[in-house]
Amino acid sequence: MGQIRLGIIGCGIAARELHWPALKTMGDTFRITAVCNHTEPKAQEFAELVGGIPYVLDYRDLIARDDIDAVSIMLPFELNCRVTEDALKTGKHVMVEKPLATDIETSEKMIALCEKYHPLVMMVAENFRYRPLYRRVKVLIDEGRIGNTYGIIWNFFTDVGTGANRKYVSTKWRFEEVYTGGFLIDGGVHITAVLRDLFGEITSVNALTASVNPEAGRFDTMNTQFTMKSGALCSLNQFYSARGVRFNSIHIFGDAGSMLVDNDASKITIMEREKPEYSETTDEERGYVGEYEDFHNAIRTGTPVVSSFHQAYADLKALLAALDSAKTGAVVRID
Amino acid sequence: MGQIRLGIIGCGIAARELHWPALKTMGDTFRITAVCNHTEPKAQEFAELVGGIPYVLDYRDLIARDDIDAVSIMLPFELNCRVTEDALKTGKHVMVEKPLATDIETSEKMIALCEKYHPLVMMVAENFRYRPLYRRVKVLIDEGRIGNTYGIIWNFFTDVGTGANRKYVSTKWRFEEVYTGGFLIDGGVHITAVLRDLFGEITSVNALTASVNPEAGRFDTMNTQFTMKSGALCSLNQFYSARGVRFNSIHIFGDAGSMLVDNDASKITIMEREKPEYSETTDEERGYVGEYEDFHNAIRTGTPVVSSFHQAYADLKALLAALDSAKTGAVVRID
């Protein structure tokens, strides 16, 4: 269905390490025609990396170009809304990195763009919605392999202050006052996206927070209880300053069997009464290929995107409710 | 300090499989002189097992005996209060199996006995208070090995409807209407005892319940959030109908390190930043020896018992608050 000419806005870690490795395998569908970063060496370096293409320093110069059909925005989140609307105004389709925003008001402004700029395609780069691991978990659950799901426990323990995560901590914008949710939102929206995709809507939330490492934002530790519309109960532990520990797994309990999803190893294990364990490993790809495929299809055929602004808004809403609950010490209902 | 002559009231699983294996190694401190069960073959069988001693069918005949200094009561919990008081009336020291009771009113009646029958010794057989594994965890935490504890996650997944646990499910009294807490209380008081011993008082509770296997009581699944007075947050998962899974571990997070306690293997592992893991295994004994030692010391020297009625009451209160919270959908404060 032909290449889409893509402009990249923001040449940071996400562009370099997450999007580009996917895009470089997708030459049939996307061709990056220009990139933008306000720091020239970063813009130049990325422009060279993707094939020696033009770069600009101001996003307005990028969206004004005629050789671009769509943009992928990977900026500090607080610029998402303005840059998205400006790109839409010039007739470009938009993919924007998660989180959509970090407050309800801005999210609602983003949602309003959907109607205003229809039929331009708008999507959030929530790669977990496309990750082969979770697609496979969904198939196994839908096939009834563990029966009716009644409980989910997601334990995510890591130490963002050390090792491979250190680069995210050193990203200045993550620690500005405006972004109070810090990693709890940034990492958390991936998790609520998966929870909602696999198990349906969240109806109420209760959360407890702790603050361990001031370098990792205002709060870096949260235990959240979610009640799902299905009746299932869910407990999520996001511990971003867990010393010496790296662990990311989902226990899914059904009335016919249990499933353990190892998010790091992309491995699924099913346990049943008096049966041997079954396990399989999926493609390790983190979903970036799938999200660009969806973006391409939506632009070319008009099919709705899976990772819509509306979905991203709901993912965010559950976490903002959690932070609100932690603050007030009371259960928060989500409509 | 001389043997204490002990009468056993209730010759079921607890007497046979939990208390007797400890008592038979403690001949210097206790000698079982008579046993009681209202089902004659059970009484007779246990009397033979412990050395061919006398047995009676009515507990009143046991507590009336002159050759008994103390009794160990292992009956369906709803008899605890009456039998305890009757034994105290005859001047016997009392150890009674947990839970103390399963409602606040009866617990308070039990607490009132402490003052009324002082200086007779009253204690609850909460073996986890004496288990070498948790004593060692306490030493390591008090030594500052993981710094200040800010988070605790206890995951206990098992399937009481199968395997070695099946015998507990087939115990009829556990499923009578009066015992609505079922395994959540029965197993849960062990856990709240350990949490309170290691991390201090619980100040608020929020819980979600599910019901998977009707054979395992009204509710067999609960996720509970505890807020500790220290400020630490705690998440407890008690899943008693977890298909194909047996898993019982405590993750303890401190600002200097993390600890993983494998309750089944009696193993402690400490993880720190950029250091090799440290691990050790403790004695597998489940604490029954320690509880009888404490009972013996209290009777002979008047020292207060560690596992007092007051402690057991507080252990229970946290779980009743959890069930209450699950019912009302709101956070419950504990005074």
Interface residues (C-beta under 8 A of the other chain):
Chain A: I146 G147 Y150 G151 I153 N155 F157 D159 T162 S204 N206 L208 T209 A210 V212 N213 T221 N223 Q225 T227 G231 A232 L233 S235 N237 F239 S241 A242 R243 G244 V245 H251 F253 G254 D255 A256 G257 S258 I270 M271 E272 R273 E274 K275 E277 G329 A330 V331
Chain B: I146 Y150 G151 I153 N155 F157 D159 T162 S204 N206 L208 T209 A210 V212 N213 T221 N223 Q225 T227 G231 A232 L233 S235 N237 F239 S241 A242 R243 G244 V245 H251 F253 G254 D255 A256 G257 S258 M271 E272 R273 E274 K275 E277 G329 A330 V331
